[in-house]
Amino acid sequence: MRADTALQRDACSTGIVRRLSLLSSGMTRHALAATVAFGLLWSAGARVARADEWPATTIRVIVPYTAGSAADVVPRIVFEEVKKELGQAVIIENKPGASGTIGARLAAEAQPDGYTFLAASSGFTIAPATFPNLSYDAEKDFTGVGSLGNLPNVLVISPQKHIKTVQELVAAAKKDPVTFGSTGVGGPIYLTMQRFRHAAGFQARIIPFKGAPQALTETIAGRIDVYYSPLLAALPFIRSGQLLPLTVSSNKRVSALPDVPTSLEAGYPDSNYNFWIGVFAPAKTAPAIVARMNAAIQKALATPDVAKKLETIGVQPFPMGVNDFNAFVRQELKTNAELAKEAGIAKH
């Protein structure tokens, strides 16, 4: 349907150009200008009409992470409800790799027709500070659509370490640097730990892993000291007693772990770090389409079924309008650039 529309539009545009070419030889300059202006107004009106008719076919949402990850599960929950609101199918496509930059590039290069969106985590605003020569501009090539939620990271440790509070951990780390797991230098997990470490004033040694499962396994075994894990991944092990939660990185406590303090509550100013998930569209996507998608997302987040599912996995509501979300993203880009510089992370 979209291809047919595009062909019709191109044919129509070609016809206008040909007619203008034929008419121009016999027209005054003012008459020709008026005709061109009419053509431009007609074209703008056609775009508005198409935006009003959106969506007319399947919508694709690119998730630049592996299936089953926290940043994949949340969009699936929300867009299952969004498709009901919009009356069209929504297909989730996982395009993982290079800390989410592969999927982001694909979304940036997509047609801004309202049928391709990107559901990315806060890593989207970290990549510009840690990857050289990105093939896209996170601010100029995208427009923010809206946020889906905040997923706190939880600092976990093995009970074998005999440390029960975050204050005990900091005191021990100031005497002997701790080891902490990381799934990529410059990623959200890495920066969460670095921000906390700087705020608390202790040293730590990075132990790199390919993914959260390996880092959690090594933390459970006690072979590394701590890991700032996405809450969704750590919850089963916390509930089974294999891991002890010391603090969460969010601004407020999470309902799934009501007795675990935030790092701010624990007494470490500027130690919080939000791991959020939001939706983006190619930069030239019609504002009317962006606004309607934002409204559909907010309505989905407010439904009891979606709210319950997100709460179960520890996701905190994070609703924002289009303008507020774009302002938030711009601030995140600035904050993460400063944090990467402070942590001594060079683009690699």
N, C-alpha and C positions, 0 to 999 in steps of 0.2 A: 504493500500500500504506500509506504514511504517512497519507494523507488519510483512508482508511477507518478506520485505527486511531484517529485523532483524533476522527472522528464517533462511533465506538463509545464512546470514553472520555467524550465530552461527553454522549452519550445516557445512559450509565450514571450519570454524575455528576448529571444532571438528575433521573433516577429516584430516586437516593438522597435528593436534596433534597426531592422531592415526598413520598416516604415518611416522611421525618423531619417534614415539615410536618403530615402527617395524623396521625402518631403522637404528636406533641408535646402535642396537646390533652389526651390521656389519660394522659400519662406523668408520673412524678415528675421533679423536676429531676435527681436522680442517675441515673435510668434513661436520660434523654435524653442526659446527658453521656457515659454509657458507650457509647451508640449512636454518638454523634458520634466518640468516640475510636476505635471500631472502624472507622468509615468512613475516618478519617485513616490508620489503620494499613493498611487494605486498599489505599488509594491509594498509600502509600509502597511497599508490596510490589509493586504493579503497575509502578511506575517502575523498581524494581530488576530486575524480570523483563524489561522492555523493554531496559534497559541490557545485561543478560546476552545478549539476542538480537541486539544490535547487531553488525554492520550488516545490515540487511535489504533495503537498496536502495542506489542510487548515491550516492556521497559527492561533494560539491562543495567544491573548494578555490579560494578567491578569491586571485588574485595581483594586487596593486594596481599593477602595472607593465606596461610594454609587452612583448609577446611577443618572445623572442630576447634580452632583457636578461639579465644575470647572475642577477638575482633571480628570473627566470622559468625559466631553464634548470635551475637546481639543484632546485627543487621538482619539475619534470617528471621528472628523473632518479630522484629518491628515491621519488616516489609511483607510478612505474611498477612498482617493486618492492613498495611497500606494498599495492597492490591485490591482488597475488598472496597476500600474507600474510592479508589480510582476506577475500578471496574475493568482493569486490564491485568494480564499476567505480568509478574515481575520475576525475572530470572537472575539468580545470584551466580556470578562467574568468579571463581578463585583464580587469581593471577599472581601467585607469590613469587618472591625473589628480591634480593638486594634491598632488604629492609623496607619493602613496600614500594620502592621506586619504579619497579617494572610495571606494576599495575597502574600506578599513578601516571606514568608516561602514556600508557594505552588510553587512559581516560582523557588526558590532555589533548591527544591527537584525534579523539572521536569528534564526529559532527555535533555541533551545538544545537541539536534538534529536539532535545528534551527526552531522548530515548537511551541515553547513556549517562550514568551517574557513578560516582566513586564513593565507597564507604570506607573511610580510612581512620586510623587511630591517631593519637597525638604524635606518633612517629612521622606523620606527614609534615609537621612543622619543625621536626628535628633534622630531617634529611638535608635541607638547604645549608645547614651549618656544619654538616659532617661529610657530605659527598661533593667532590669537586666536579665541575662541568656537568651538572644535571641537564638532561635534555628538555627540561620544562622548568617554568618559573612557578613556584607554589602560590605566589600571590597574583601574578598577572595572567596566568593561563587557566585559573579556576575562579569560580565564584562559590562562596559558601552557601549551602542550602539550609542546614540545620543540624543540631546535635541530637544524638541518640541516647547518650548516657555517660556517666563517669564510672570507671572501673578501678577502684582503689587497689593498689599493690599492698601486699602484706609482708612484713619482714618476719621470716620464719627461721627457726633454729631447731636442731635436734635436742630432745630431752637429755641425750647423753652428755651434752655440754654443761649441764647443771647451771644454766642461766635462765632465770624466770622472768626478768623484766628488762625493758630496753635500757634502763639506767644502769643495770648490772653489766649489760653488753658494752655500753659506752665506756664504763670504768675499766673493764677488762681490755678493751681495744686501745685505750690510752697507754696501757702498760706494754701490750704486745699486739701489733697490727693483726687484724682479723683477715680471713680470706672470704671473699664473696663471689658468688656466681654471677656471670653475665652472659647474655645471649647475643651480644654484639656491642662493641665499643660505640658509644654515641646513641644507642637505642634507648627507648623509654625506661627499661629496667636499669640500665647502666646509669642514666641520668638521675633516676629516683634515688639510687644509692649514693651517688656522688653529692647530690644536694643535701641529703641527710648527713653524710659524713662531714661535709664542710660545716654544716650548721652545728653539729655536735662536737666537732674538733678532734677527730681521731683519724688514724691512718688505716688503710685497708689495701689488700692485694687482690687484684682481679684474677679470677679463674674463668677463662672463656669456655662456653659450651655451645653446641649447635642449636639447642632448643631447651624449652622449659622442662620437659620430662627428664633429661639428663641432669640438669641442675638440681631438680627436686630430689632425684634419686641419690645424688652425692651429698646433698644436705641431710637427708634422712639417715644416711649411713654415717654421717659425722665427718666425712672426708673434706668437706668445706664447712666453714663456720655458719655463714648466713646467706640467705637469698631473698631478694625482694621479689616475690612471686606475684603474678596476676592472681587476684583472689579466687577466680573460678578454678584455676589449676590447683591451687593449694588447699581448698576447702575439704576435699575428701580425706586428705592426710592429716589435716588439723582435727577433723571430727573423729578419726580413728586413733588419735593420740600419737601418731608417728612424727608430727611436727608441732612445735609450740609457737603460736603467734605472739610477737612482741609489740608491734605497732602497725598502724595502717598509714598510708601516705596521703590520704584525702583530707579535705578541710574539716570533715565531720566523721563521726563513727559510722560504721556500716551495720545494717540490721542483722546481717548474717553472723557478725562477731560483736555483739553489743558490749562485751566486757573488755574489748581490746581498745586501748586509747590511741588517738591520733598522735603523730610525732609532735604536733603543736601542743597538745594537752600534756604530753610527757615533758615539756619544758624546753623545746628546741625551736626557737623562732626561725622562720623562713626555711623550714625543713620539709614542708609539704610539697607534693608533686602530683598533679592530676593526670591520670591516664584516661583519656576520653576517646569517644568514637563519634565521628560526625560525617555528614554527607556533603559532597561537592559535585559541581557540574562544570563542564567546559565553560570558559569565560563568557562566550557570546550567547549562551543559552538565554532565551527570552525571559525577562523578569517576571512576566505573568506565569510562566511555567514554573520557575523557581519558587514563586510565592505559593502556588497551588501545591507543589510537592512539600513545602514546609508545613502548610496547613494540614496536609494528609498525615505527615509524620507526627505532628503534635497531637492530632486527634487519635492516632494509633497508640501513642505513648500514654494517653489518658484513659484508654480502655482498661477495665479491671483485669482482663485476661493477660494482656501484655504487661501491665504493671506488676502483676503477681509473678509472672515468669521471670522478669528482670530482677525483681527483688530476691527471688529464690537463688539467683546466681550472684547476688551481691552488687548489682548495678544500681547506682544512684541516679535518680531523675536529673536531667540536665537540659530542660527545655529552653530554647531561645528562638527568637524571630530571626529573619534573614539578616537584617542590619546588625543586630547584636552579635550574631554568630560571626559575621565577617570582621567585626571589630575585635572580637575575642581571638580569632585566628591571627590577625595582624599582630596582636600583643604577644601571642604564643610564639610566633616567628622571632620576634625581638627578644623575648625572654630566653628561648632556647639557644639563640645565637650567643647571648651573653653567658649563659651557663656552660655551653660548650667551650667557650674561650677560657672561662674561669677554671674549668676542669682540665684544661690543657689538651683538648681534643683537636687534633689537626684534621683537616679534610683528607680523606683517604680513598 
